Every structure is written in C-alpha cells, then in structure tokens.
Amino acid sequence: MNLKHNFLPVFSVDWLGLFNKLRNLQGNYGILAPISSNKSLLRDIRNFDKPFFIDSGIFGNQDCPWYYETHSEYLDERWVRKQKFASEEHLRSKIRDYLERCDQFSPDFVFTQDIFGEPLLSLYLARLTWQEYWKKSRNYTLIGVVQVGYSIYNWQQNLVPQLNSFPPHYYSPKSFLAPLISAYRDIGYEYIALGGLLKVDKTRTTGLKFGLSIQELDELLAWSRPEFVLGGLALTRAEVLKKHNVWADSTGWLWWNEKYDTKFRDRNAFQEVLM
C-alpha cells in the first residue's frame, strides 16, 4: 500500500469504544493500535479495510521497559540486582517477538520500536529491527521512528558564536537531526516518522501535550520531510499537515467526551479533520 505524498489522518485506538466512533466516518484515514491491544480489536481493525498501523506502545511498562534486563552483581558482600540496557541478543529476541505478533494481524505498516527521549538508542534499535524484519517474508512495511523531541526541546542554543567556533547553524537541532534522519534512510527505511514531540503536561487529561507551535511544526516539516508525525494530529495543526502532505496520528483530543467539552458538543472533530 502506497499512500505517500498525501495527507493522511491516522486515528489511534486501543479499545472498542474508540474504534466504534470511527465506523461511520467518511473519507480517507488510517487506524493505529498498539500491539498490546485486545486480539479481537486488532482483527476487527484489520477487517475494516482502512490503512492499518501497529506500534509497540512506547509509553507502556515504564517501570520495567522491554529494552532493560536485570543484572546481578556481588558488591560489598551482598548481591545487588540492577536494571541495565539489555544485550544485543536480548534486544533481538524482543524485536523478533514484536514482529511475529504483528505478523498475526496483517497490518499495512508497523512502527519500529523506539525509546522515548533517546534518539541514538532508537537509531540502534531501528537498525536491529530492520535486520530482523528482512529475515523472513512479510507483507507490511516498517516505519522508522526518529526521536526528534529531545534534541529540539533540550538544545542549548549558542546565540552569539565566537569567531573561532562553528558557523551558527551548527548550534541548532538541524545539525544533529539532519544526519540522524539520513542514517535511517541509509539503513533502508523508506518511511520515516518523527517522534518524541509530546511533552509532559500534568494539566492535561492524558498528561501530555504536543510541544511545538504551528509555526515551529511548519519549519520542522519543511526541512526534515518525513512521511509521518507521531502525536501531531489535531484540528489546529491540520492545515500544516495537509500543506506538507504528511501522515499524523492523534493525541489527547481524540479521547474527548462531548458531554464534558462544550467546544465539541455539536461538532464531529473526526470528520472535521478530514475536510
């Protein structure tokens, strides 16, 4: 399935109630679900005849993430158990398990497993995932997830460079993200998603918010040219996404309940984003 160079809203669902909200929606859109979703839900989405995306659920199991393993060390006359970044063998095993679970539901696209706020570790996992993906014939396409958020939000801008320093544009996220995105292309990824753009906001019901303004998102898409923006779909950003012909999935606005939000009581936000 090739939908490149067209705006595609992708609605994220992880339970049947959300999926039922989409059944009468008219237009072109995709549906994204984490692999941890109920098996019957994943089968129902597959049978719905819309572009079907699966991800690993990056925010799940943060107390004991899949890319850690427990090591025991004897220190100061006692055994100490520590969580450390897993070995390559452990990571490959987890990646194989993930891809094999995805195989069961025949999605159109699968997002590589990544680590929130870790762009270089995510690149490492993307390389391992690409290698494991090609070890057998699969009908879905991998989407590489580039963790751009940490680099954008934590960059130390050097506003007044010294005479013997690098040119000013080296002191910007572009100097890091441009070669990072190129590294994914060099691995072989045809589809690139920008991730990590959600920031913690405890005032929101989801606890997260999209961290870029419309203008900042416009600039980012102009030079990075991804196929997908993770967490970027919203009514306020729809025009920018359409301008750059990218795909994007939804964040907290998809979970609203019209009973508690007068702004949407007489509106169908799902349908509006397709207009």
C-alpha positions in Angstrom: 0.0 0.0 0.0 1.5 3.3 -1.1 -0.2 6.5 0.2 2.9 8.7 0.1 2.7 12.4 -0.7 -0.9 12.7 0.5 -2.2 13.9 3.9 -3.5 11.0 5.9 -5.0 11.4 9.4 -4.5 8.3 11.4 -6.7 7.8 14.4 -5.2 6.0 17.5 -7.4 3.5 19.2 -6.8 0.9 22.0 -10.3 -0.1 22.9 -13.5 -0.9 21.2 -15.4 2.3 22.2 -12.9 4.5 20.3 -13.0 2.2 17.3 -16.8 2.4 17.2 -16.6 6.2 17.0 -14.9 5.7 13.6 -17.2 3.3 11.9 -19.4 5.9 10.2 -16.6 8.3 9.4 -16.4 9.1 5.7 -13.1 9.8 3.9 -9.6 8.5 3.7 -7.9 7.8 7.1 -5.9 5.2 8.8 -6.2 3.5 12.2 -3.3 2.9 14.6 -3.3 0.5 17.5 -0.6 -0.7 19.9 0.3 -4.4 19.7 -0.9 -4.8 23.3 -4.5 -4.2 22.3 -7.1 -7.0 22.5 -6.6 -9.5 19.7 -10.3 -9.3 18.7 -9.9 -5.5 18.3 -6.8 -5.8 16.2 -8.7 -8.3 13.9 -11.7 -6.0 13.7 -9.4 -3.1 12.6 -7.7 -5.3 10.0 -11.1 -6.2 8.6 -12.3 -2.6 8.5 -10.5 -2.0 5.2 -8.5 1.1 6.1 -4.8 1.6 6.3 -3.8 -0.3 9.5 -0.8 0.7 11.6 0.6 -1.1 14.6 3.1 0.3 17.2 4.7 -1.2 20.2 3.2 1.2 22.8 6.2 3.3 23.7 4.7 4.6 27.0 3.8 1.2 28.4 5.7 -0.7 31.1 8.0 2.2 32.0 8.9 0.6 35.4 10.5 -2.3 33.6 10.9 -1.4 29.9 11.5 -4.2 27.4 14.9 -2.9 26.5 16.3 -3.4 30.0 17.3 -6.6 31.7 18.3 -7.4 35.2 21.9 -8.0 36.1 23.1 -9.3 39.5 26.4 -8.2 40.9 28.2 -9.1 44.2 29.1 -5.8 45.8 30.1 -5.1 49.4 29.5 -8.7 50.5 26.0 -8.8 49.1 24.2 -9.5 45.9 22.8 -6.4 44.1 20.3 -6.5 41.3 20.4 -3.7 38.8 18.5 -2.8 35.7 20.8 -2.2 32.7 20.4 -1.6 29.0 19.9 -5.1 27.5 22.4 -7.0 25.4 22.0 -7.2 21.7 20.9 -10.8 22.0 18.1 -9.8 24.4 17.0 -6.9 22.2 16.9 -9.0 19.1 14.8 -11.6 20.9 12.3 -8.9 21.9 12.2 -7.4 18.4 11.5 -10.8 16.9 8.7 -11.4 19.3 7.2 -8.0 18.4 7.4 -8.5 14.7 6.0 -12.0 15.0 3.0 -10.7 16.9 2.5 -8.1 14.2 2.6 -10.9 11.6 -0.6 -12.4 13.1 -2.8 -9.3 12.3 -1.6 -8.4 8.7 -1.1 -4.7 9.3 -0.1 -2.4 6.4 2.6 -0.6 8.4 4.5 -1.3 11.6 6.5 1.3 13.6 9.9 0.2 14.8 10.3 0.0 18.5 12.0 3.1 19.9 12.9 4.7 23.2 11.2 8.0 24.2 13.9 10.7 24.5 16.7 8.6 23.2 17.5 9.4 19.6 20.7 7.4 19.3 19.4 4.3 21.1 16.3 4.5 18.9 18.6 4.5 15.8 20.4 1.4 17.2 17.1 -0.4 17.7 15.9 0.7 14.2 19.0 -1.0 12.7 18.4 -4.2 14.6 14.7 -4.2 13.7 15.5 -3.7 10.0 17.8 -6.7 10.1 15.3 -8.9 11.9 12.4 -7.7 9.6 14.2 -9.0 6.5 14.9 -12.4 7.9 11.5 -13.6 6.6 9.0 -12.5 4.1 6.5 -10.0 5.5 3.6 -8.2 3.8 3.8 -5.0 5.9 6.2 -2.0 5.7 8.4 -0.8 8.5 8.3 2.8 9.6 11.4 4.1 11.2 10.8 6.3 14.3 13.3 9.2 14.6 13.2 10.6 18.2 13.5 14.3 17.4 11.8 15.8 20.5 14.7 15.6 22.9 17.0 17.3 20.5 14.6 20.1 19.8 13.5 20.8 23.4 16.9 20.4 25.1 19.2 22.0 22.6 21.5 24.7 24.1 21.3 27.5 21.5 24.5 29.5 21.1 23.1 32.8 20.2 26.5 34.6 19.9 29.1 32.3 18.4 32.7 33.1 18.9 34.9 33.9 16.0 36.7 30.6 16.2 33.6 28.5 16.6 31.5 26.6 14.0 29.0 28.6 11.9 25.8 29.5 13.8 23.6 26.8 12.0 25.8 24.1 13.6 24.4 25.2 17.0 20.8 24.0 16.2 18.8 20.8 16.2 19.2 20.7 12.4 22.9 19.9 12.8 22.0 16.7 14.7 18.7 15.7 13.3 19.5 16.0 9.6 22.3 13.4 9.6 20.2 11.3 12.1 17.3 11.2 9.6 19.8 10.4 6.8 21.1 7.5 8.8 17.6 5.9 8.8 17.4 6.4 5.0 20.8 4.8 4.7 19.6 1.8 6.6 16.8 1.4 4.1 13.8 3.0 5.7 11.5 4.4 3.0 9.0 5.7 5.6 10.2 8.0 8.4 8.1 9.1 11.4 9.1 12.0 13.7 8.6 11.0 17.3 9.2 12.3 20.8 7.3 15.6 20.2 5.0 15.1 23.1 5.9 16.9 26.4 4.7 16.2 29.9 1.8 18.4 30.9 0.0 17.4 34.1 -2.8 19.8 33.4 -4.0 17.6 30.5 -6.1 14.5 31.0 -3.6 12.5 29.0 -0.6 14.1 30.9 1.0 15.0 27.5 0.9 17.8 25.0 2.4 18.5 21.6 5.4 20.7 22.3 5.7 22.7 19.0 3.7 25.7 17.9 2.1 25.6 14.4 4.9 27.7 13.1 7.6 25.6 14.6 6.0 22.4 13.2 5.8 24.1 9.8 9.5 24.8 9.8 10.4 21.3 11.0 8.4 19.6 8.3 9.8 22.0 5.6 13.4 20.7 6.0 13.0 17.2 7.6 10.4 15.9 5.1 9.1 12.9 7.0 6.2 10.7 6.0 4.6 10.6 9.4 4.4 12.8 12.5 3.7 10.9 15.7 1.2 12.6 18.0 0.8 15.5 15.6 -2.8 15.2 14.5 -5.1 18.0 15.8 -7.6 20.3 14.3 -5.3 23.3 14.9 -2.5 21.6 13.0 -4.4 20.0 10.2 -3.6 22.7 7.7 0.1 22.5 8.2 0.0 18.7 7.9 -2.0 19.0 4.7 0.4 21.6 3.4 3.3 19.1 3.7 1.3 16.1 2.7 2.3 14.0 5.7 0.6 11.4 7.8 -0.1 12.1 11.5 -1.8 10.3 14.4 -3.9 11.8 17.1 -3.0 12.7 20.7 -5.4 13.6 23.6 -8.1 15.3 21.5 -9.3 12.0 20.2 -10.3 10.9 23.7 -12.6 13.8 24.4 -16.2 13.2 25.6 -18.7 15.6 24.2 -20.6 15.5 27.5 -17.8 17.3 29.2 -16.5 19.6 26.5 -18.9 22.2 25.1 -16.4 23.1 22.4 -17.2 19.8 20.6 -20.7 19.1 21.8 -22.2 20.0 18.4 -19.2 19.1 16.2 -17.6 16.0 14.8 -13.9 16.6 15.2 -13.1 13.3 13.5 -14.9 14.4 10.4 -13.6 18.0 10.5 -10.0 16.9 10.3 -10.8 15.1 7.0 -12.4 18.2 5.4 
